[in-house]
Amino acid sequence: MLGKFDYRGVEQSSPGIGPVAFFIFAFLSTIIMVNLLLTLVIRGFQEIKHDLLKQSNDYEIVDFMVNKARMAVGLAQR
């Protein structure tokens, strides 16, 4: 996948089917690598989304500021 193919050697060993097999191999290996990369990225996003859904909403900015102000004046418990 890094461009280190010996295409000329494949073509010389089998002029008819060699280029076709080389193209099929290169195409399929590229598709497999792209699918693996996308799978990793999608799973990562799913895990992050799942973790965000489990978190409570205690740290929303407005609620957080109101609770801190209440604690500062002694109206709320820690």
Distance bins in CASP14 RR format, pairs under 12 A and 6 or more apart:
PFRMAT RR
TARGET T0000
AUTHOR 0000-0000-0000
RMODE 2
METHOD distances of the structure
MODEL  1
1 25 0 0 0 0 0 1 0 0 0 0 0
1 26 0 0 0 0 1 0 0 0 0 0 0
1 27 0 0 0 0 0 1 0 0 0 0 0
1 28 0 0 0 0 0 1 0 0 0 0 0
1 29 1 0 0 1 0 0 0 0 0 0 0
1 30 1 0 0 1 0 0 0 0 0 0 0
1 31 0 0 0 0 0 1 0 0 0 0 0
1 32 0 0 0 0 1 0 0 0 0 0 0
1 33 1 0 0 1 0 0 0 0 0 0 0
1 34 0 0 0 0 0 1 0 0 0 0 0
1 36 0 0 0 0 0 1 0 0 0 0 0
1 37 0 0 0 0 0 1 0 0 0 0 0
2 26 0 0 0 0 0 1 0 0 0 0 0
2 29 0 0 0 0 0 1 0 0 0 0 0
2 30 0 0 0 0 0 1 0 0 0 0 0
2 33 0 0 0 0 0 1 0 0 0 0 0
3 22 0 0 0 0 0 1 0 0 0 0 0
3 26 0 0 0 0 1 0 0 0 0 0 0
3 29 0 0 0 0 0 1 0 0 0 0 0
3 30 0 0 0 0 0 1 0 0 0 0 0
4 26 0 0 0 0 0 1 0 0 0 0 0
5 11 0 0 0 0 0 1 0 0 0 0 0
5 18 0 0 0 0 0 1 0 0 0 0 0
5 19 0 0 0 0 0 1 0 0 0 0 0
5 21 0 0 0 0 0 1 0 0 0 0 0
5 22 1 0 0 1 0 0 0 0 0 0 0
5 23 0 0 0 0 0 1 0 0 0 0 0
5 25 0 0 0 0 1 0 0 0 0 0 0
5 26 1 0 0 1 0 0 0 0 0 0 0
5 29 0 0 0 0 0 1 0 0 0 0 0
6 12 0 0 0 0 1 0 0 0 0 0 0
6 13 0 0 0 0 1 0 0 0 0 0 0
6 18 0 0 0 0 0 1 0 0 0 0 0
6 22 0 0 0 0 1 0 0 0 0 0 0
7 13 0 0 0 0 0 1 0 0 0 0 0
7 14 0 0 0 0 0 1 0 0 0 0 0
7 18 0 0 0 0 1 0 0 0 0 0 0
7 19 1 0 0 1 0 0 0 0 0 0 0
7 21 0 0 0 0 0 1 0 0 0 0 0
7 22 1 0 0 1 0 0 0 0 0 0 0
7 23 0 0 0 0 1 0 0 0 0 0 0
7 25 0 0 0 0 0 1 0 0 0 0 0
7 26 0 0 0 0 1 0 0 0 0 0 0
8 15 0 0 0 0 0 1 0 0 0 0 0
8 18 0 0 0 0 0 1 0 0 0 0 0
8 19 0 0 0 0 0 1 0 0 0 0 0
8 22 0 0 0 0 0 1 0 0 0 0 0
9 15 0 0 0 0 0 1 0 0 0 0 0
9 18 0 0 0 0 1 0 0 0 0 0 0
9 19 0 0 0 0 0 1 0 0 0 0 0
9 22 0 0 0 0 1 0 0 0 0 0 0
10 16 0 0 0 0 0 1 0 0 0 0 0
10 17 0 0 0 0 1 0 0 0 0 0 0
10 18 1 0 1 0 0 0 0 0 0 0 0
10 19 1 0 0 1 0 0 0 0 0 0 0
10 20 0 0 0 0 0 1 0 0 0 0 0
10 21 1 0 0 1 0 0 0 0 0 0 0
10 22 1 0 1 0 0 0 0 0 0 0 0
10 23 0 0 0 0 0 1 0 0 0 0 0
10 24 0 0 0 0 0 1 0 0 0 0 0
10 25 0 0 0 0 1 0 0 0 0 0 0
10 26 0 0 0 0 0 1 0 0 0 0 0
11 17 0 0 0 0 0 1 0 0 0 0 0
11 18 1 0 0 1 0 0 0 0 0 0 0
11 19 1 0 1 0 0 0 0 0 0 0 0
11 20 0 0 0 0 0 1 0 0 0 0 0
11 21 0 0 0 0 0 1 0 0 0 0 0
11 22 1 0 0 1 0 0 0 0 0 0 0
11 23 0 0 0 0 0 1 0 0 0 0 0
12 18 0 0 0 0 1 0 0 0 0 0 0
12 19 0 0 0 0 0 1 0 0 0 0 0
12 22 0 0 0 0 0 1 0 0 0 0 0
13 19 0 0 0 0 0 1 0 0 0 0 0
13 21 0 0 0 0 0 1 0 0 0 0 0
13 22 0 0 0 0 0 1 0 0 0 0 0
14 20 0 0 0 0 1 0 0 0 0 0 0
14 21 1 0 0 1 0 0 0 0 0 0 0
14 22 0 0 0 0 1 0 0 0 0 0 0
15 21 0 0 0 0 0 1 0 0 0 0 0
15 22 0 0 0 0 0 1 0 0 0 0 0
16 22 0 0 0 0 0 1 0 0 0 0 0
16 23 0 0 0 0 0 1 0 0 0 0 0
17 23 0 0 0 0 0 1 0 0 0 0 0
17 24 0 0 0 0 1 0 0 0 0 0 0
17 25 0 0 0 0 0 1 0 0 0 0 0
18 24 0 0 0 0 1 0 0 0 0 0 0
18 25 0 0 0 0 1 0 0 0 0 0 0
18 26 0 0 0 0 0 1 0 0 0 0 0
19 25 0 0 0 0 0 1 0 0 0 0 0
19 26 0 0 0 0 0 1 0 0 0 0 0
20 26 0 0 0 0 0 1 0 0 0 0 0
20 27 0 0 0 0 0 1 0 0 0 0 0
21 27 0 0 0 0 0 1 0 0 0 0 0
21 28 0 0 0 0 0 1 0 0 0 0 0
22 28 0 0 0 0 0 1 0 0 0 0 0
22 29 0 0 0 0 0 1 0 0 0 0 0
23 29 0 0 0 0 0 1 0 0 0 0 0
23 30 0 0 0 0 0 1 0 0 0 0 0
24 30 0 0 0 0 0 1 0 0 0 0 0
24 31 0 0 0 0 0 1 0 0 0 0 0
25 31 0 0 0 0 0 1 0 0 0 0 0
25 32 0 0 0 0 0 1 0 0 0 0 0
26 32 0 0 0 0 0 1 0 0 0 0 0
26 33 0 0 0 0 0 1 0 0 0 0 0
27 33 0 0 0 0 0 1 0 0 0 0 0
27 34 0 0 0 0 0 1 0 0 0 0 0
28 34 0 0 0 0 0 1 0 0 0 0 0
28 35 0 0 0 0 0 1 0 0 0 0 0
29 35 0 0 0 0 0 1 0 0 0 0 0
29 36 0 0 0 0 0 1 0 0 0 0 0
30 36 0 0 0 0 0 1 0 0 0 0 0
30 37 0 0 0 0 0 1 0 0 0 0 0
31 37 0 0 0 0 0 1 0 0 0 0 0
31 38 0 0 0 0 0 1 0 0 0 0 0
32 38 0 0 0 0 0 1 0 0 0 0 0
32 39 0 0 0 0 0 1 0 0 0 0 0
33 39 0 0 0 0 0 1 0 0 0 0 0
33 40 0 0 0 0 0 1 0 0 0 0 0
34 40 0 0 0 0 0 1 0 0 0 0 0
34 41 0 0 0 0 0 1 0 0 0 0 0
35 41 0 0 0 0 0 1 0 0 0 0 0
35 42 0 0 0 0 0 1 0 0 0 0 0
36 42 0 0 0 0 0 1 0 0 0 0 0
36 43 0 0 0 0 0 1 0 0 0 0 0
37 43 0 0 0 0 0 1 0 0 0 0 0
37 44 0 0 0 0 0 1 0 0 0 0 0
38 44 0 0 0 0 0 1 0 0 0 0 0
38 45 0 0 0 0 0 1 0 0 0 0 0
39 45 0 0 0 0 0 1 0 0 0 0 0
39 46 0 0 0 0 0 1 0 0 0 0 0
40 46 0 0 0 0 0 1 0 0 0 0 0
40 47 0 0 0 0 0 1 0 0 0 0 0
41 47 0 0 0 0 0 1 0 0 0 0 0
41 48 0 0 0 0 0 1 0 0 0 0 0
42 48 0 0 0 0 0 1 0 0 0 0 0
42 49 0 0 0 0 0 1 0 0 0 0 0
43 49 0 0 0 0 0 1 0 0 0 0 0
43 50 0 0 0 0 0 1 0 0 0 0 0
44 50 0 0 0 0 1 0 0 0 0 0 0
44 51 0 0 0 0 0 1 0 0 0 0 0
45 51 0 0 0 0 0 1 0 0 0 0 0
45 52 0 0 0 0 0 1 0 0 0 0 0
46 52 0 0 0 0 0 1 0 0 0 0 0
46 53 0 0 0 0 0 1 0 0 0 0 0
47 53 0 0 0 0 0 1 0 0 0 0 0
47 54 0 0 0 0 0 1 0 0 0 0 0
48 54 0 0 0 0 0 1 0 0 0 0 0
48 55 0 0 0 0 0 1 0 0 0 0 0
49 55 0 0 0 0 0 1 0 0 0 0 0
52 59 0 0 0 0 0 1 0 0 0 0 0
56 63 0 0 0 0 0 1 0 0 0 0 0
56 64 0 0 0 0 0 1 0 0 0 0 0
57 63 1 0 0 1 0 0 0 0 0 0 0
57 64 0 0 0 0 1 0 0 0 0 0 0
58 64 1 0 0 1 0 0 0 0 0 0 0
58 66 0 0 0 0 0 1 0 0 0 0 0
58 67 0 0 0 0 1 0 0 0 0 0 0
58 68 0 0 0 0 0 1 0 0 0 0 0
59 65 0 0 0 0 0 1 0 0 0 0 0
59 67 0 0 0 0 1 0 0 0 0 0 0
59 68 0 0 0 0 0 1 0 0 0 0 0
60 66 0 0 0 0 1 0 0 0 0 0 0
60 67 0 0 0 0 0 1 0 0 0 0 0
61 67 0 0 0 0 0 1 0 0 0 0 0
61 68 0 0 0 0 0 1 0 0 0 0 0
62 68 0 0 0 0 0 1 0 0 0 0 0
62 69 0 0 0 0 0 1 0 0 0 0 0
63 69 0 0 0 0 0 1 0 0 0 0 0
63 70 0 0 0 0 0 1 0 0 0 0 0
63 76 0 0 0 0 0 1 0 0 0 0 0
64 70 0 0 0 0 0 1 0 0 0 0 0
64 71 0 0 0 0 0 1 0 0 0 0 0
64 76 0 0 0 0 0 1 0 0 0 0 0
65 71 0 0 0 0 0 1 0 0 0 0 0
65 72 0 0 0 0 0 1 0 0 0 0 0
66 72 0 0 0 0 0 1 0 0 0 0 0
66 73 0 0 0 0 0 1 0 0 0 0 0
66 75 0 0 0 0 0 1 0 0 0 0 0
66 76 0 0 0 0 1 0 0 0 0 0 0
67 73 0 0 0 0 0 1 0 0 0 0 0
67 74 0 0 0 0 0 1 0 0 0 0 0
67 75 0 0 0 0 1 0 0 0 0 0 0
67 76 1 0 1 0 0 0 0 0 0 0 0
67 77 0 0 0 0 1 0 0 0 0 0 0
67 78 0 0 0 0 1 0 0 0 0 0 0
68 74 0 0 0 0 0 1 0 0 0 0 0
68 75 0 0 0 0 0 1 0 0 0 0 0
68 76 0 0 0 0 1 0 0 0 0 0 0
68 78 0 0 0 0 0 1 0 0 0 0 0
69 75 0 0 0 0 1 0 0 0 0 0 0
69 76 0 0 0 0 1 0 0 0 0 0 0
70 76 1 1 0 0 0 0 0 0 0 0 0
70 77 0 0 0 0 1 0 0 0 0 0 0
70 78 0 0 0 0 0 1 0 0 0 0 0
71 77 1 0 0 1 0 0 0 0 0 0 0
71 78 1 0 0 1 0 0 0 0 0 0 0
72 78 0 0 0 0 0 1 0 0 0 0 0
END
